[in-house]
Amino acid sequence: MGNNHGHTHDSGFANLLGERTELYFAIAAGIFWLAGLMLELTATGSDMLHIGLFSVAILMGGIFPVIETWEGLRARTFDIDFLMIVAA
């Protein structure tokens, strides 16, 4: 597995922020989700703001599983990322 933790990203996007890009995206997704939840629970801001924050969280949290699933399908293999996307 080595330093890439079993991930084989072909695109330069995976190293956008260095070796821990996936971790940074996951943290950012959590922050956007938490911000959306806090606004939703406090009835602050418009509905479009809540939807926008949740949408950004989904995109940031899902981009790497989608990339890994696409790479797996191209290599004709199934992994946990494929199963998560199918289940969602």
JOBEL-V307336 format. One record per residue. N is the residue number from 1. SS is DSSP state (A for helix, B for strand, O for the rest). OMEGA is omega in radians with two decimals (999 if undefined). D_LAST is the distance of its C-alpha to the last C-alpha in Angstrom with 2 decimals. Layout:
# JOBEL-V307336
n=(N;N)
ss=(SS;SS)
omega=(OMEGA;OMEGA)
d_last=(D_LAST;D_LAST)
This chain:
# JOBEL-V307336
n=(1;2;3;4;5;6;7;8;9;10;11;12;13;14;15;16;17;18;19;20;21;22;23;24;25;26;27;28;29;30;31;32;33;34;35;36;37;38;39;40;41;42;43;44;45;46;47;48;49;50;51;52;53;54;55;56;57;58;59;60;61;62;63;64;65;66;67;68;69;70;71;72;73;74;75;76;77;78;79;80;81;82;83;84;85;86;87;88)
ss=(O;A;A;A;O;O;O;O;O;O;O;A;A;A;A;O;O;O;O;O;A;A;A;A;A;A;A;A;A;A;A;A;A;A;A;A;A;A;A;A;A;A;O;O;O;O;A;A;A;A;A;A;A;A;A;A;A;A;A;A;A;A;A;A;A;A;A;A;A;A;A;A;A;A;O;O;O;O;O;A;A;A;A;A;A;A;A;O)
omega=(3.04;-3.08;-3.08;3.06;3.10;-3.12;3.13;-3.14;3.12;-3.05;3.06;3.14;-3.08;-3.14;-3.11;-3.12;3.14;-3.03;-3.06;-3.11;-3.12;3.10;3.14;3.11;3.12;3.11;3.13;3.11;3.11;3.12;3.11;3.12;-3.14;3.10;3.10;3.13;-3.14;3.10;3.13;-3.09;-3.14;-3.13;3.11;3.09;-3.11;3.09;3.14;3.09;3.10;-3.13;3.11;3.13;3.11;3.13;3.10;3.11;3.14;-3.13;-3.12;3.14;-3.06;-3.04;-3.10;3.02;3.10;3.12;-3.11;3.09;3.12;3.12;3.11;3.12;3.10;3.12;3.14;3.06;3.07;3.09;-3.08;3.13;3.08;-3.13;3.11;-3.14;3.11;-3.14;-3.12;999)
d_last=(27.04;29.42;28.76;25.47;23.70;22.53;21.00;22.66;22.08;24.34;24.24;26.43;23.58;22.52;25.98;26.28;27.25;28.56;27.40;25.07;23.19;19.75;20.95;22.31;19.14;17.28;20.25;20.36;16.72;17.72;20.89;19.44;17.02;20.08;22.28;20.12;20.02;23.77;24.60;22.62;24.39;27.75;27.49;28.60;27.98;26.61;23.30;22.78;23.26;20.57;18.09;19.34;19.01;15.42;14.66;16.65;14.92;11.44;13.35;15.42;12.88;10.68;13.74;14.78;11.73;11.79;15.54;15.51;13.26;15.65;18.58;17.52;17.20;20.55;21.99;20.64;18.95;15.62;14.64;12.24;10.66;10.01;8.55;6.13;5.13;5.49;3.79;0.00)
